[in-house]
């Protein structure tokens, strides 16, 4: 699993939660919320951007994600991640990365 770098999301007055209206994503030991094309996580009384700290290729991934693949799609910046086995997969070149 990748680690998140600590990047506080400044001036974030919205409180995420089960009824906030933003898509939630289980991510390791916490929940991320999809907001404005990026992911927020609660951290010590504020919200952080929850982004991978490094490039991690998901090896041995034969499944091709897409509109009809059956996995939940998560908008993420300029691409779409797919929830798969407790993590997010993102297309990268000819392989899938773990986010």
N, CA, C and O atoms as CSV, one atom per row, in Angstrom:
chain,resi,resn,atom,element,x,y,z
A,1,UNK,N,N,0.847,-1.171,0.000
A,1,UNK,CA,C,0.000,0.000,0.000
A,1,UNK,C,C,0.893,1.235,0.000
A,1,UNK,O,O,1.973,1.236,0.591
A,2,UNK,N,N,0.436,2.268,-0.659
A,2,UNK,CA,C,1.201,3.496,-0.698
A,2,UNK,C,C,0.916,4.332,0.536
A,2,UNK,O,O,-0.109,4.162,1.197
A,3,UNK,N,N,1.824,5.227,0.832
A,3,UNK,CA,C,1.624,6.105,1.962
A,3,UNK,C,C,1.276,7.486,1.462
A,3,UNK,O,O,1.717,7.904,0.391
A,4,UNK,N,N,0.484,8.190,2.240
A,4,UNK,CA,C,0.093,9.538,1.875
A,4,UNK,C,C,1.113,10.519,2.420
A,4,UNK,O,O,1.658,10.331,3.507
A,5,UNK,N,N,1.362,11.556,1.658
A,5,UNK,CA,C,2.202,12.638,2.114
A,5,UNK,C,C,1.288,13.631,2.816
A,5,UNK,O,O,0.153,13.837,2.386
A,6,UNK,N,N,1.768,14.250,3.890
A,6,UNK,CA,C,0.937,15.177,4.646
A,6,UNK,C,C,0.837,16.516,3.909
A,6,UNK,O,O,1.789,17.294,3.860
A,7,UNK,N,N,-0.336,16.755,3.344
A,7,UNK,CA,C,-0.614,18.007,2.643
A,7,UNK,C,C,-1.958,18.528,3.129
A,7,UNK,O,O,-2.991,18.133,2.589
A,8,UNK,N,N,-1.979,19.400,4.130
A,8,UNK,CA,C,-3.263,19.936,4.597
A,8,UNK,C,C,-3.996,20.660,3.476
A,8,UNK,O,O,-3.394,21.387,2.686
A,9,UNK,N,N,-5.301,20.446,3.425
A,9,UNK,CA,C,-6.144,21.157,2.469
A,9,UNK,C,C,-6.600,22.441,3.166
A,9,UNK,O,O,-7.488,22.414,4.018
A,10,UNK,N,N,-5.994,23.538,2.802
A,10,UNK,CA,C,-6.251,24.830,3.456
A,10,UNK,C,C,-7.670,25.321,3.182
A,10,UNK,O,O,-8.240,25.032,2.130
A,11,UNK,N,N,-8.229,26.053,4.118
A,11,UNK,CA,C,-9.547,26.703,3.996
A,11,UNK,C,C,-10.631,25.714,3.584
A,11,UNK,O,O,-11.422,25.989,2.681
A,12,UNK,N,N,-10.663,24.578,4.242
A,12,UNK,CA,C,-11.677,23.559,3.946
A,12,UNK,C,C,-12.701,23.560,5.067
A,12,UNK,O,O,-12.503,22.905,6.090
A,13,UNK,N,N,-13.787,24.285,4.886
A,13,UNK,CA,C,-14.776,24.432,5.951
A,13,UNK,C,C,-15.813,23.311,5.945
A,13,UNK,O,O,-16.511,23.126,6.942
A,14,UNK,N,N,-15.932,22.569,4.864
A,14,UNK,CA,C,-16.905,21.489,4.745
A,14,UNK,C,C,-16.499,20.304,5.624
A,14,UNK,O,O,-15.333,19.910,5.633
A,15,UNK,N,N,-17.441,19.745,6.353
A,15,UNK,CA,C,-17.186,18.552,7.156
A,15,UNK,C,C,-17.667,17.326,6.397
A,15,UNK,O,O,-18.865,17.186,6.149
A,16,UNK,N,N,-16.761,16.441,6.025
A,16,UNK,CA,C,-17.136,15.213,5.343
A,16,UNK,C,C,-17.693,14.218,6.345
A,16,UNK,O,O,-17.350,14.245,7.527
A,17,UNK,N,N,-18.552,13.346,5.859
A,17,UNK,CA,C,-19.135,12.303,6.685
A,17,UNK,C,C,-20.113,11.482,5.880
A,17,UNK,O,O,-20.244,11.673,4.671
A,18,UNK,N,N,-20.790,10.585,6.530
A,18,UNK,CA,C,-21.679,9.633,5.862
A,18,UNK,C,C,-22.783,10.301,5.045
A,18,UNK,O,O,-23.266,9.716,4.075
A,19,UNK,N,N,-23.190,11.508,5.417
A,19,UNK,CA,C,-24.291,12.168,4.708
A,19,UNK,C,C,-23.873,13.467,4.021
A,19,UNK,O,O,-24.728,14.298,3.715
A,20,UNK,N,N,-22.584,13.659,3.775
A,20,UNK,CA,C,-22.114,14.933,3.202
A,20,UNK,C,C,-22.362,15.054,1.702
A,20,UNK,O,O,-22.300,16.151,1.148
A,21,UNK,N,N,-22.644,13.929,1.042
A,21,UNK,CA,C,-22.900,13.975,-0.391
A,21,UNK,C,C,-21.697,13.677,-1.259
A,21,UNK,O,O,-21.841,13.562,-2.476
A,22,UNK,N,N,-20.514,13.547,-0.676
A,22,UNK,CA,C,-19.329,13.208,-1.452
A,22,UNK,C,C,-19.082,11.702,-1.387
A,22,UNK,O,O,-19.350,11.061,-0.371
A,23,UNK,N,N,-18.572,11.154,-2.475
A,23,UNK,CA,C,-18.269,9.734,-2.543
A,23,UNK,C,C,-17.193,9.399,-1.514
A,23,UNK,O,O,-16.178,10.090,-1.425
A,24,UNK,N,N,-17.413,8.351,-0.747
A,24,UNK,CA,C,-16.418,7.913,0.239
A,24,UNK,C,C,-15.693,6.690,-0.284
A,24,UNK,O,O,-16.264,5.876,-1.008
A,25,UNK,N,N,-14.417,6.567,0.093
A,25,UNK,CA,C,-13.570,5.475,-0.374
A,25,UNK,C,C,-12.798,4.932,0.817
A,25,UNK,O,O,-12.032,5.664,1.446
A,26,UNK,N,N,-12.993,3.642,1.136
A,26,UNK,CA,C,-12.191,3.002,2.178
A,26,UNK,C,C,-10.755,2.956,1.687
A,26,UNK,O,O,-10.502,2.490,0.576
A,27,UNK,N,N,-9.800,3.434,2.496
A,27,UNK,CA,C,-8.404,3.508,2.076
A,27,UNK,C,C,-7.517,3.123,3.258
A,27,UNK,O,O,-7.173,3.964,4.089
A,28,UNK,N,N,-7.156,1.860,3.321
A,28,UNK,CA,C,-6.319,1.393,4.430
A,28,UNK,C,C,-7.034,1.560,5.754
A,28,UNK,O,O,-8.090,0.964,5.968
A,29,UNK,N,N,-6.470,2.369,6.653
A,29,UNK,CA,C,-7.023,2.553,7.994
A,29,UNK,C,C,-7.906,3.777,8.126
A,29,UNK,O,O,-8.221,4.183,9.245
A,30,UNK,N,N,-8.320,4.386,7.007
A,30,UNK,CA,C,-9.148,5.581,7.063
A,30,UNK,C,C,-10.104,5.627,5.875
A,30,UNK,O,O,-10.099,4.736,5.026
A,31,UNK,N,N,-10.916,6.664,5.824
A,31,UNK,CA,C,-11.855,6.877,4.725
A,31,UNK,C,C,-11.472,8.172,4.026
A,31,UNK,O,O,-11.268,9.200,4.673
A,32,UNK,N,N,-11.374,8.118,2.694
A,32,UNK,CA,C,-11.162,9.313,1.884
A,32,UNK,C,C,-12.509,9.772,1.348
A,32,UNK,O,O,-13.430,8.971,1.192
A,33,UNK,N,N,-12.617,11.067,1.066
A,33,UNK,CA,C,-13.801,11.630,0.438
A,33,UNK,C,C,-13.383,12.314,-0.847
A,33,UNK,O,O,-12.452,13.119,-0.853
A,34,UNK,N,N,-14.074,11.995,-1.944
A,34,UNK,CA,C,-13.787,12.586,-3.243
A,34,UNK,C,C,-14.422,13.977,-3.268
A,34,UNK,O,O,-15.628,14.127,-3.077
A,35,UNK,N,N,-13.585,14.989,-3.507
A,35,UNK,CA,C,-14.052,16.372,-3.465
A,35,UNK,C,C,-13.238,17.199,-4.442
A,35,UNK,O,O,-12.019,17.305,-4.305
A,36,UNK,N,N,-13.903,17.785,-5.426
A,36,UNK,CA,C,-13.242,18.641,-6.416
A,36,UNK,C,C,-12.092,17.933,-7.128
A,36,UNK,O,O,-11.060,18.547,-7.398
A,37,UNK,N,N,-12.262,16.650,-7.435
A,37,UNK,CA,C,-11.267,15.912,-8.199
A,37,UNK,C,C,-10.084,15.381,-7.422
A,37,UNK,O,O,-9.148,14.841,-8.012
A,38,UNK,N,N,-10.109,15.526,-6.104
A,38,UNK,CA,C,-9.041,14.949,-5.294
A,38,UNK,C,C,-9.642,14.300,-4.063
A,38,UNK,O,O,-10.856,14.338,-3.864
A,39,UNK,N,N,-8.798,13.708,-3.240
A,39,UNK,CA,C,-9.263,12.944,-2.090
A,39,UNK,C,C,-8.852,13.623,-0.793
A,39,UNK,O,O,-7.702,14.029,-0.625
A,40,UNK,N,N,-9.811,13.738,0.122
A,40,UNK,CA,C,-9.569,14.330,1.435
A,40,UNK,C,C,-9.691,13.255,2.496
A,40,UNK,O,O,-10.513,12.344,2.394
A,41,UNK,N,N,-8.846,13.381,3.532
A,41,UNK,CA,C,-8.955,12.496,4.694
A,41,UNK,C,C,-8.831,13.344,5.952
A,41,UNK,O,O,-8.122,14.350,5.971
A,42,UNK,N,N,-9.529,12.925,7.001
A,42,UNK,CA,C,-9.451,13.624,8.282
A,42,UNK,C,C,-8.094,13.348,8.907
A,42,UNK,O,O,-7.584,12.228,8.863
A,43,UNK,N,N,-7.501,14.432,9.512
A,43,UNK,CA,C,-6.209,14.261,10.160
A,43,UNK,C,C,-6.026,15.350,11.215
A,43,UNK,O,O,-5.879,16.525,10.878
A,44,UNK,N,N,-6.034,14.969,12.468
A,44,UNK,CA,C,-5.705,15.861,13.591
A,44,UNK,C,C,-6.454,17.188,13.538
A,44,UNK,O,O,-5.856,18.252,13.701
A,45,UNK,N,N,-7.762,17.122,13.309
A,45,UNK,CA,C,-8.585,18.325,13.355
A,45,UNK,C,C,-8.632,19.132,12.067
A,45,UNK,O,O,-9.201,20.224,12.050
A,46,UNK,N,N,-8.046,18.618,10.982
A,46,UNK,CA,C,-8.129,19.291,9.682
A,46,UNK,C,C,-8.247,18.228,8.592
A,46,UNK,O,O,-8.265,17.034,8.891
A,47,UNK,N,N,-8.326,18.646,7.355
A,47,UNK,CA,C,-8.420,17.721,6.228
A,47,UNK,C,C,-7.130,17.754,5.438
A,47,UNK,O,O,-6.590,18.828,5.173
A,48,UNK,N,N,-6.628,16.584,5.057
A,48,UNK,CA,C,-5.432,16.455,4.229
A,48,UNK,C,C,-5.827,15.977,2.837
A,48,UNK,O,O,-6.840,15.302,2.659
A,49,UNK,N,N,-5.005,16.342,1.853
A,49,UNK,CA,C,-5.080,15.714,0.542
A,49,UNK,C,C,-4.498,14.319,0.730
A,49,UNK,O,O,-3.421,14.178,1.310
A,50,UNK,N,N,-5.176,13.307,0.260
A,50,UNK,CA,C,-4.692,11.938,0.420
A,50,UNK,C,C,-4.252,11.426,-0.938
A,50,UNK,O,O,-5.055,10.908,-1.714
A,51,UNK,N,N,-2.990,11.577,-1.207
A,51,UNK,CA,C,-2.432,11.186,-2.497
A,51,UNK,C,C,-1.269,10.230,-2.282
A,51,UNK,O,O,-0.575,10.309,-1.268
A,52,UNK,N,N,-1.054,9.330,-3.230
A,52,UNK,CA,C,0.061,8.390,-3.072
A,52,UNK,C,C,1.396,9.115,-3.019
A,52,UNK,O,O,1.596,10.121,-3.701
A,53,UNK,N,N,2.296,8.602,-2.213
A,53,UNK,CA,C,3.597,9.219,-2.071
A,53,UNK,C,C,4.609,8.744,-3.096
A,53,UNK,O,O,5.678,9.337,-3.240
A,54,UNK,N,N,4.276,7.673,-3.810
A,54,UNK,CA,C,5.210,7.159,-4.800
A,54,UNK,C,C,4.459,6.308,-5.817
A,54,UNK,O,O,3.301,5.949,-5.605
A,55,UNK,N,N,5.118,5.994,-6.904
A,55,UNK,CA,C,4.560,5.164,-7.972
A,55,UNK,C,C,4.680,3.700,-7.567
A,55,UNK,O,O,5.783,3.203,-7.341
A,56,UNK,N,N,3.545,3.010,-7.474
A,56,UNK,CA,C,3.553,1.595,-7.133
A,56,UNK,C,C,2.731,0.843,-8.176
A,56,UNK,O,O,1.512,0.995,-8.244
A,57,UNK,N,N,3.398,0.043,-8.976
A,57,UNK,CA,C,2.710,-0.727,-10.000
A,57,UNK,C,C,2.020,-1.928,-9.379
A,57,UNK,O,O,2.594,-2.617,-8.535
A,58,UNK,N,N,0.775,-2.179,-9.802
A,58,UNK,CA,C,0.061,-3.381,-9.380
A,58,UNK,C,C,0.406,-4.476,-10.379
A,58,UNK,O,O,-0.092,-4.478,-11.504
A,59,UNK,N,N,1.253,-5.398,-9.968
A,59,UNK,CA,C,1.714,-6.449,-10.877
A,59,UNK,C,C,0.701,-7.585,-10.947
A,59,UNK,O,O,-0.056,-7.819,-10.004
A,60,UNK,N,N,0.698,-8.273,-12.058
A,60,UNK,CA,C,-0.175,-9.423,-12.223
A,60,UNK,C,C,-1.643,-9.060,-12.293
A,60,UNK,O,O,-2.495,-9.853,-11.894
A,61,UNK,N,N,-1.949,-7.888,-12.788
A,61,UNK,CA,C,-3.342,-7.433,-12.846
A,61,UNK,C,C,-3.855,-7.612,-14.269
A,61,UNK,O,O,-3.621,-6.766,-15.133
A,62,UNK,N,N,-4.551,-8.713,-14.508
A,62,UNK,CA,C,-5.042,-9.033,-15.848
A,62,UNK,C,C,-6.354,-8.328,-16.168
A,62,UNK,O,O,-6.658,-8.086,-17.336
A,63,UNK,N,N,-7.134,-7.997,-15.144
A,63,UNK,CA,C,-8.441,-7.372,-15.337
A,63,UNK,C,C,-8.288,-5.972,-15.934
A,63,UNK,O,O,-7.433,-5.199,-15.502
A,64,UNK,N,N,-9.112,-5.652,-16.918
A,64,UNK,CA,C,-9.104,-4.307,-17.510
A,64,UNK,C,C,-10.299,-3.520,-16.981
A,64,UNK,O,O,-11.448,-3.889,-17.224
A,65,UNK,N,N,-10.027,-2.443,-16.262
A,65,UNK,CA,C,-11.092,-1.611,-15.725
A,65,UNK,C,C,-11.694,-0.743,-16.821
A,65,UNK,O,O,-11.042,-0.436,-17.819
A,66,UNK,N,N,-12.942,-0.355,-16.618
A,66,UNK,CA,C,-13.650,0.506,-17.546
A,66,UNK,C,C,-15.087,0.663,-17.105
A,66,UNK,O,O,-15.465,0.191,-16.032
A,67,UNK,N,N,-15.892,1.321,-17.918
A,67,UNK,CA,C,-17.277,1.643,-17.562
A,67,UNK,C,C,-18.088,0.449,-17.073
A,67,UNK,O,O,-18.869,0.582,-16.130
A,68,UNK,N,N,-17.921,-0.691,-17.683
A,68,UNK,CA,C,-18.761,-1.842,-17.367
A,68,UNK,C,C,-18.016,-2.953,-16.610
A,68,UNK,O,O,-18.450,-4.105,-16.638
A,69,UNK,N,N,-16.915,-2.631,-15.942
A,69,UNK,CA,C,-16.111,-3.680,-15.307
A,69,UNK,C,C,-16.679,-4.164,-13.974
A,69,UNK,O,O,-16.278,-5.217,-13.478
A,70,UNK,N,N,-17.606,-3.408,-13.391
A,70,UNK,CA,C,-18.197,-3.822,-12.132
A,70,UNK,C,C,-17.539,-3.239,-10.895
A,70,UNK,O,O,-18.020,-3.465,-9.785
A,71,UNK,N,N,-16.442,-2.488,-11.053
A,71,UNK,CA,C,-15.798,-1.843,-9.916
A,71,UNK,C,C,-16.199,-0.373,-9.865
A,71,UNK,O,O,-16.416,0.262,-10.897
A,72,UNK,N,N,-16.292,0.152,-8.657
A,72,UNK,CA,C,-16.696,1.547,-8.477
A,72,UNK,C,C,-15.638,2.490,-9.044
A,72,UNK,O,O,-14.449,2.355,-8.755
A,73,UNK,N,N,-16.087,3.446,-9.853
A,73,UNK,CA,C,-15.202,4.449,-10.451
A,73,UNK,C,C,-15.109,5.657,-9.527
A,73,UNK,O,O,-16.116,6.114,-8.985
A,74,UNK,N,N,-13.888,6.174,-9.351
A,74,UNK,CA,C,-13.642,7.327,-8.488
A,74,UNK,C,C,-12.924,8.390,-9.311
A,74,UNK,O,O,-11.775,8.182,-9.703
A,75,UNK,N,N,-13.578,9.539,-9.587
A,75,UNK,CA,C,-12.877,10.598,-10.317
A,75,UNK,C,C,-11.692,11.094,-9.500
A,75,UNK,O,O,-11.818,11.326,-8.298
A,76,UNK,N,N,-10.541,11.257,-10.150
A,76,UNK,CA,C,-9.336,11.635,-9.429
A,76,UNK,C,C,-8.468,12.493,-10.339
A,76,UNK,O,O,-7.718,11.971,-11.163
A,77,UNK,N,N,-8.571,13.795,-10.189
A,77,UNK,CA,C,-7.804,14.715,-11.018
A,77,UNK,C,C,-8.166,14.563,-12.476
A,77,UNK,O,O,-9.324,14.742,-12.855
A,78,UNK,N,N,-7.171,14.228,-13.310
A,78,UNK,CA,C,-7.400,14.135,-14.750
A,78,UNK,C,C,-7.678,12.708,-15.220
A,78,UNK,O,O,-7.622,12.437,-16.419
A,79,UNK,N,N,-7.978,11.784,-14.291
A,79,UNK,CA,C,-8.247,10.405,-14.663
A,79,UNK,C,C,-9.282,9.808,-13.714
A,79,UNK,O,O,-9.799,10.494,-12.833
A,80,UNK,N,N,-9.576,8.533,-13.902
A,80,UNK,CA,C,-10.520,7.807,-13.047
A,80,UNK,C,C,-9.778,6.641,-12.411
A,80,UNK,O,O,-9.078,5.891,-13.091
A,81,UNK,N,N,-9.939,6.498,-11.097
A,81,UNK,CA,C,-9.439,5.328,-10.392
A,81,UNK,C,C,-10.587,4.340,-10.251
A,81,UNK,O,O,-11.755,4.722,-10.324
A,82,UNK,N,N,-10.256,3.075,-10.049
A,82,UNK,CA,C,-11.262,2.043,-9.835
A,82,UNK,C,C,-10.972,1.347,-8.517
A,82,UNK,O,O,-9.843,0.926,-8.265
A,83,UNK,N,N,-12.007,1.224,-7.665
A,83,UNK,CA,C,-11.856,0.534,-6.379
A,83,UNK,C,C,-11.781,-0.956,-6.629
A,83,UNK,O,O,-12.639,-1.531,-7.300
A,84,UNK,N,N,-10.740,-1.582,-6.081
A,84,UNK,CA,C,-10.504,-2.987,-6.354
A,84,UNK,C,C,-9.729,-3.582,-5.186
A,84,UNK,O,O,-8.606,-3.160,-4.910
A,85,UNK,N,N,-10.307,-4.546,-4.505
A,85,UNK,CA,C,-9.639,-5.258,-3.410
A,85,UNK,C,C,-9.104,-4.323,-2.329
A,85,UNK,O,O,-8.000,-4.538,-1.827
A,86,UNK,N,N,-9.859,-3.296,-1.962
A,86,UNK,CA,C,-9.487,-2.406,-0.867
A,86,UNK,C,C,-8.515,-1.302,-1.223
A,86,UNK,O,O,-8.026,-0.612,-0.328
A,87,UNK,N,N,-8.216,-1.110,-2.499
A,87,UNK,CA,C,-7.373,0.003,-2.915
A,87,UNK,C,C,-7.865,0.522,-4.268
A,87,UNK,O,O,-8.792,-0.038,-4.854
A,88,UNK,N,N,-7.251,1.572,-4.748
A,88,UNK,CA,C,-7.646,2.172,-6.022
A,88,UNK,C,C,-6.617,1.817,-7.086
A,88,UNK,O,O,-5.412,1.826,-6.835
A,89,UNK,N,N,-7.112,1.506,-8.271
A,89,UNK,CA,C,-6.239,1.261,-9.410
A,89,UNK,C,C,-6.389,2.408,-10.392
A,89,UNK,O,O,-7.498,2.876,-10.652
A,90,UNK,N,N,-5.271,2.855,-10.931
A,90,UNK,CA,C,-5.258,3.913,-11.939
A,90,UNK,C,C,-4.455,3.423,-13.139
A,90,UNK,O,O,-3.383,2.840,-12.977
A,91,UNK,N,N,-4.972,3.661,-14.340
A,91,UNK,CA,C,-4.251,3.294,-15.553
A,91,UNK,C,C,-2.984,4.132,-15.646
A,91,UNK,O,O,-3.007,5.339,-15.408
A,92,UNK,N,N,-1.874,3.477,-15.996
A,92,UNK,CA,C,-0.604,4.177,-16.158
A,92,UNK,C,C,0.195,3.458,-17.238
A,92,UNK,O,O,0.757,2.391,-16.993
A,93,UNK,N,N,0.245,4.042,-18.434
A,93,UNK,CA,C,0.929,3.377,-19.533
A,93,UNK,C,C,0.249,2.070,-19.856
A,93,UNK,O,O,-0.951,2.047,-20.129
A,94,UNK,N,N,0.994,0.978,-19.830
A,94,UNK,CA,C,0.437,-0.335,-20.164
A,94,UNK,C,C,0.133,-1.185,-18.923
A,94,UNK,O,O,-0.024,-2.402,-19.027
A,95,UNK,N,N,0.049,-0.544,-17.749
A,95,UNK,CA,C,-0.222,-1.293,-16.521
A,95,UNK,C,C,-1.153,-0.486,-15.613
A,95,UNK,O,O,-1.578,0.615,-15.961
A,96,UNK,N,N,-1.459,-1.050,-14.450
A,96,UNK,CA,C,-2.291,-0.390,-13.442
A,96,UNK,C,C,-1.428,-0.081,-12.223
A,96,UNK,O,O,-0.599,-0.897,-11.818
A,97,UNK,N,N,-1.627,1.107,-11.639
A,97,UNK,CA,C,-0.938,1.478,-10.407
A,97,UNK,C,C,-1.883,1.329,-9.228
A,97,UNK,O,O,-3.098,1.468,-9.364
A,98,UNK,N,N,-1.302,1.043,-8.063
A,98,UNK,CA,C,-2.052,1.064,-6.804
A,98,UNK,C,C,-1.991,2.473,-6.258
A,98,UNK,O,O,-0.930,3.096,-6.217
A,99,UNK,N,N,-3.129,2.960,-5.843
A,99,UNK,CA,C,-3.201,4.266,-5.171
A,99,UNK,C,C,-3.674,4.060,-3.764
A,99,UNK,O,O,-3.810,5.024,-3.010
